[in-house]
Amino acid sequence: MDEGQRILQHVNAVDRPEPDTVGLAALERDVVSCRACPRLVEWREEIGRVKRAAYRDDDYWARAVPGFGDPAARLMVVGLAPAAHGANRTGRMFTGDRSGDWLYRALWRAGYASQPESTAKADGLELRDVWVTSPVKCAPPANRPTPEESDSCRPFFARELRALSELRVIVALGSFGYRVACRELGIRPRPKFGHGVEVPMADGRTLIGSYHVSQQNTFTGRLTEEMLDAVFSRARGICSI
């Protein structure tokens, strides 16, 4: 290693920001205790009481669901909101439903997850270099939060982006997450959403759009595993530059 490389290595070691684990812990507490949106609170708790027959013996989480993953993550995956019988049941994003099956298999194939499935909060899953979250923290009826509910959650998402100081790539699953990410990241004008669309930002980060891993897309073939793998392969490549 020559002198220039040693200096660069030293500068990177000194200037590399530390993940804000304290901020992320405080954010998690604030998310879990949030009751700001009466309609969402009523819905998530009703689902937790009524339950789905297949999960009648489960204790539903029935609260707002925080993001989770590696605090030093260079990649963020942004969905829409917790699923009523998925994350609203398990307490962890994309855990315990068909959408999560697709996402975690893809993250496992890309080397971001320790196992290819996520069924419960304590199932041993560990994420490496990736943070999984949603801009709306409570399960909304029909998966459709109102604009007011989305705005109410906006500060939580903004805090996540600030706390995850190593982020290089944000993968937005679906047009909703893409719109929210563009707004929060200050991307104007907003490029049209599409699978694989890339939006480089002046600060060096990149936003990538992907079709959502919903059954509506995966069952119809609109989103294939190869298409999803290509998105995470591209994200890995950008993070490695």
One Martini backbone bead per residue (centre of mass of N, CA, C, O) as a GRO file, in nm:
protein
  241
    1MET     BB    1   0.094   0.037   0.025
    2ASP     BB    2   0.068   0.355  -0.027
    3GLU     BB    3   0.046   0.667   0.102
    4GLY     BB    4  -0.228   0.746  -0.021
    5GLN     BB    5  -0.383   0.496   0.081
    6ARG     BB    6  -0.332   0.543   0.382
    7ILE     BB    7  -0.471   0.817   0.402
    8LEU     BB    8  -0.748   0.729   0.298
    9GLN     BB    9  -0.799   0.516   0.515
   10HIS     BB   10  -0.783   0.714   0.753
   11VAL     BB   11  -1.011   0.905   0.669
   12ASN     BB   12  -1.235   0.695   0.658
   13ALA     BB   13  -1.209   0.606   0.956
   14VAL     BB   14  -1.267   0.892   1.078
   15ASP     BB   15  -1.530   0.993   0.893
   16ARG     BB   16  -1.697   0.762   0.956
   17PRO     BB   17  -2.003   0.725   1.050
   18GLU     BB   18  -2.194   0.646   1.310
   19PRO     BB   19  -2.432   0.470   1.409
   20ASP     BB   20  -2.761   0.555   1.542
   21THR     BB   21  -2.857   0.362   1.794
   22VAL     BB   22  -3.000   0.555   1.983
   23GLY     BB   23  -3.199   0.671   1.777
   24LEU     BB   24  -3.326   0.396   1.698
   25ALA     BB   25  -3.431   0.322   1.979
   26ALA     BB   26  -3.613   0.570   2.013
   27LEU     BB   27  -3.781   0.523   1.762
   28GLU     BB   28  -3.901   0.252   1.842
   29ARG     BB   29  -4.052   0.354   2.089
   30ASP     BB   30  -4.227   0.565   1.938
   31VAL     BB   31  -4.368   0.378   1.745
   32VAL     BB   32  -4.497   0.167   1.943
   33SER     BB   33  -4.656   0.414   2.109
   34CYS     BB   34  -4.830   0.497   1.879
   35ARG     BB   35  -5.173   0.695   1.855
   36ALA     BB   36  -5.243   0.916   1.620
   37CYS     BB   37  -5.442   0.710   1.450
   38PRO     BB   38  -5.753   0.604   1.504
   39ARG     BB   39  -5.812   0.413   1.264
   40LEU     BB   40  -5.551   0.237   1.293
   41VAL     BB   41  -5.582   0.152   1.583
   42GLU     BB   42  -5.856   0.011   1.553
   43TRP     BB   43  -5.770  -0.193   1.332
   44ARG     BB   44  -5.524  -0.338   1.459
   45GLU     BB   45  -5.688  -0.430   1.717
   46GLU     BB   46  -5.913  -0.586   1.580
   47ILE     BB   47  -5.733  -0.793   1.440
   48GLY     BB   48  -5.612  -0.897   1.716
   49ARG     BB   49  -5.891  -1.011   1.811
   50VAL     BB   50  -6.012  -1.174   1.569
   51LYS     BB   51  -5.847  -1.290   1.360
   52ARG     BB   52  -5.718  -1.563   1.206
   53ALA     BB   53  -5.771  -1.890   1.202
   54ALA     BB   54  -5.464  -1.975   1.161
   55TYR     BB   55  -5.404  -1.753   1.428
   56ARG     BB   56  -5.576  -1.802   1.700
   57ASP     BB   57  -5.307  -1.867   1.896
   58ASP     BB   58  -5.206  -1.589   1.857
   59ASP     BB   59  -5.021  -1.304   1.955
   60TYR     BB   60  -5.081  -1.002   1.868
   61TRP     BB   61  -4.931  -0.708   1.831
   62ALA     BB   62  -5.112  -0.445   1.748
   63ARG     BB   63  -4.896  -0.233   1.642
   64ALA     BB   64  -4.658  -0.053   1.570
   65VAL     BB   65  -4.393  -0.091   1.316
   66PRO     BB   66  -4.070  -0.118   1.308
   67GLY     BB   67  -3.781  -0.112   1.196
   68PHE     BB   68  -3.512  -0.336   1.066
   69GLY     BB   69  -3.159  -0.429   1.132
   70ASP     BB   70  -2.875  -0.273   1.018
   71PRO     BB   71  -2.730   0.018   1.136
   72ALA     BB   72  -2.494  -0.010   0.891
   73ALA     BB   73  -2.655   0.020   0.647
   74ARG     BB   74  -2.659   0.058   0.280
   75LEU     BB   75  -2.951  -0.073   0.276
   76MET     BB   76  -3.289   0.006   0.184
   77VAL     BB   77  -3.622  -0.120   0.250
   78VAL     BB   78  -3.937  -0.009   0.104
   79GLY     BB   79  -4.260  -0.017   0.165
   80LEU     BB   80  -4.572   0.050   0.311
   81ALA     BB   81  -4.704  -0.165   0.528
   82PRO     BB   82  -4.836  -0.350   0.745
   83ALA     BB   83  -4.971  -0.649   0.771
   84ALA     BB   84  -5.241  -0.766   0.930
   85HIS     BB   85  -5.116  -1.094   0.934
   86GLY     BB   86  -4.825  -1.011   0.972
   87ALA     BB   87  -4.677  -0.765   1.126
   88ASN     BB   88  -4.930  -0.724   1.313
   89ARG     BB   89  -4.861  -1.006   1.443
   90THR     BB   90  -4.527  -1.019   1.479
   91GLY     BB   91  -4.360  -0.721   1.475
   92ARG     BB   92  -4.236  -0.763   1.173
   93MET     BB   93  -4.132  -0.686   0.883
   94PHE     BB   94  -4.225  -0.918   0.651
   95THR     BB   95  -4.361  -1.118   0.871
   96GLY     BB   96  -4.578  -1.387   0.799
   97ASP     BB   97  -4.586  -1.363   0.473
   98ARG     BB   98  -4.576  -1.378   0.131
   99SER     BB   99  -4.407  -1.127   0.083
  100GLY     BB  100  -4.178  -1.207   0.278
  101ASP     BB  101  -4.091  -1.461   0.136
  102TRP     BB  102  -3.978  -1.313  -0.109
  103LEU     BB  103  -3.786  -1.112   0.020
  104TYR     BB  104  -3.601  -1.308   0.197
  105ARG     BB  105  -3.506  -1.482  -0.032
  106ALA     BB  106  -3.363  -1.252  -0.183
  107LEU     BB  107  -3.175  -1.160   0.047
  108TRP     BB  108  -3.037  -1.432   0.076
  109ARG     BB  109  -2.926  -1.457  -0.215
  110ALA     BB  110  -2.768  -1.166  -0.172
  111GLY     BB  111  -2.648  -1.174   0.144
  112TYR     BB  112  -2.851  -1.023   0.372
  113ALA     BB  113  -2.947  -1.304   0.487
  114SER     BB  114  -2.941  -1.590   0.708
  115GLN     BB  115  -3.230  -1.657   0.582
  116PRO     BB  116  -3.520  -1.749   0.367
  117GLU     BB  117  -3.698  -1.686   0.631
  118SER     BB  118  -4.000  -1.528   0.800
  119THR     BB  119  -4.222  -1.605   1.087
  120ALA     BB  120  -4.075  -1.460   1.338
  121LYS     BB  121  -3.918  -1.256   1.561
  122ALA     BB  122  -3.767  -1.539   1.693
  123ASP     BB  123  -3.621  -1.703   1.423
  124GLY     BB  124  -3.302  -1.587   1.372
  125LEU     BB  125  -3.296  -1.350   1.201
  126GLU     BB  126  -3.038  -1.187   1.002
  127LEU     BB  127  -2.917  -0.872   0.908
  128ARG     BB  128  -2.695  -0.752   0.635
  129ASP     BB  129  -2.673  -0.431   0.519
  130VAL     BB  130  -2.989  -0.405   0.609
  131TRP     BB  131  -3.303  -0.217   0.596
  132VAL     BB  132  -3.642  -0.263   0.711
  133THR     BB  133  -3.936  -0.080   0.594
  134SER     BB  134  -4.192   0.182   0.649
  135PRO     BB  135  -4.385   0.475   0.616
  136VAL     BB  136  -4.609   0.297   0.744
  137LYS     BB  137  -4.669   0.156   1.079
  138CYS     BB  138  -4.964   0.072   1.015
  139ALA     BB  139  -5.231  -0.112   0.952
  140PRO     BB  140  -5.437  -0.071   0.679
  141PRO     BB  141  -5.714  -0.057   0.531
  142ALA     BB  142  -5.665  -0.205   0.228
  143ASN     BB  143  -5.376  -0.075   0.209
  144ARG     BB  144  -5.500   0.244   0.273
  145PRO     BB  145  -5.378   0.522   0.343
  146THR     BB  146  -5.407   0.826   0.428
  147PRO     BB  147  -5.261   1.123   0.391
  148GLU     BB  148  -5.265   1.187   0.696
  149GLU     BB  149  -5.130   0.923   0.790
  150SER     BB  150  -4.872   0.954   0.629
  151ASP     BB  151  -4.788   1.228   0.757
  152SER     BB  152  -4.771   1.125   1.052
  153CYS     BB  153  -4.519   0.922   0.973
  154ARG     BB  154  -4.291   1.092   0.846
  155PRO     BB  155  -4.089   1.142   1.087
  156PHE     BB  156  -3.995   0.850   1.113
  157PHE     BB  157  -3.861   0.821   0.835
  158ALA     BB  158  -3.667   1.060   0.866
  159ARG     BB  159  -3.512   0.939   1.108
  160GLU     BB  160  -3.404   0.692   0.966
  161LEU     BB  161  -3.237   0.835   0.749
  162ARG     BB  162  -3.051   0.980   0.955
  163ALA     BB  163  -2.946   0.730   1.128
  164LEU     BB  164  -2.858   0.597   0.846
  165SER     BB  165  -2.543   0.692   0.754
  166GLU     BB  166  -2.465   0.450   0.528
  167LEU     BB  167  -2.643   0.504   0.303
  168ARG     BB  168  -2.677   0.424  -0.063
  169VAL     BB  169  -2.954   0.249  -0.086
  170ILE     BB  170  -3.298   0.269  -0.209
  171VAL     BB  171  -3.562   0.033  -0.201
  172ALA     BB  172  -3.873   0.058  -0.367
  173LEU     BB  173  -4.179  -0.103  -0.298
  174GLY     BB  174  -4.350   0.055  -0.496
  175SER     BB  175  -4.518   0.354  -0.551
  176PHE     BB  176  -4.555   0.453  -0.265
  177GLY     BB  177  -4.263   0.432  -0.159
  178TYR     BB  178  -4.148   0.603  -0.388
  179ARG     BB  179  -4.293   0.869  -0.329
  180VAL     BB  180  -4.198   0.903  -0.037
  181ALA     BB  181  -3.895   0.897  -0.093
  182CYS     BB  182  -3.883   1.137  -0.282
  183ARG     BB  183  -3.987   1.343  -0.081
  184GLU     BB  184  -3.774   1.293   0.151
  185LEU     BB  185  -3.517   1.326  -0.060
  186GLY     BB  186  -3.579   1.565  -0.271
  187ILE     BB  187  -3.711   1.460  -0.545
  188ARG     BB  188  -3.689   1.698  -0.820
  189PRO     BB  189  -3.843   1.570  -1.019
  190ARG     BB  190  -4.040   1.287  -1.040
  191PRO     BB  191  -3.983   1.002  -1.155
  192LYS     BB  192  -4.106   0.748  -1.303
  193PHE     BB  193  -4.230   0.463  -1.216
  194GLY     BB  194  -4.028   0.154  -1.205
  195HIS     BB  195  -3.875  -0.126  -1.278
  196GLY     BB  196  -3.537  -0.031  -1.213
  197VAL     BB  197  -3.537   0.247  -1.146
  198GLU     BB  198  -3.296   0.521  -1.137
  199VAL     BB  199  -3.191   0.766  -0.869
  200PRO     BB  200  -2.964   0.986  -0.854
  201MET     BB  201  -2.785   1.166  -0.606
  202ALA     BB  202  -2.592   1.424  -0.487
  203ASP     BB  203  -2.504   1.247  -0.214
  204GLY     BB  204  -2.471   0.934  -0.357
  205ARG     BB  205  -2.738   0.828  -0.363
  206THR     BB  206  -2.984   0.559  -0.445
  207LEU     BB  207  -3.285   0.509  -0.619
  208ILE     BB  208  -3.493   0.210  -0.635
  209GLY     BB  209  -3.726   0.053  -0.825
  210SER     BB  210  -4.000  -0.179  -0.736
  211TYR     BB  211  -4.193  -0.415  -0.735
  212HIS     BB  212  -4.403  -0.549  -0.540
  213VAL     BB  213  -4.438  -0.844  -0.315
  214SER     BB  214  -4.711  -0.900  -0.395
  215GLN     BB  215  -4.948  -1.122  -0.500
  216GLN     BB  216  -5.042  -0.957  -0.743
  217ASN     BB  217  -4.747  -0.986  -0.872
  218THR     BB  218  -4.647  -1.287  -0.822
  219PHE     BB  219  -4.893  -1.452  -0.937
  220THR     BB  220  -4.885  -1.297  -1.234
  221GLY     BB  221  -4.566  -1.223  -1.313
  222ARG     BB  222  -4.476  -0.926  -1.284
  223LEU     BB  223  -4.304  -1.063  -1.055
  224THR     BB  224  -3.990  -1.201  -1.033
  225GLU     BB  225  -3.714  -1.339  -0.900
  226GLU     BB  226  -3.522  -1.226  -1.114
  227MET     BB  227  -3.606  -0.930  -1.085
  228LEU     BB  228  -3.535  -0.903  -0.784
  229ASP     BB  229  -3.240  -0.991  -0.802
  230ALA     BB  230  -3.149  -0.757  -0.987
  231VAL     BB  231  -3.193  -0.532  -0.782
  232PHE     BB  232  -2.995  -0.644  -0.557
  233SER     BB  233  -2.749  -0.657  -0.737
  234ARG     BB  234  -2.737  -0.357  -0.799
  235ALA     BB  235  -2.720  -0.259  -0.507
  236ARG     BB  236  -2.456  -0.404  -0.442
  237GLY     BB  237  -2.285  -0.260  -0.654
  238ILE     BB  238  -2.319   0.029  -0.547
  239CYS     BB  239  -2.216  -0.026  -0.252
  240SER     BB  240  -1.917  -0.116  -0.368
  241ILE     BB  241  -1.805   0.167  -0.484
   0.00000   0.00000   0.00000
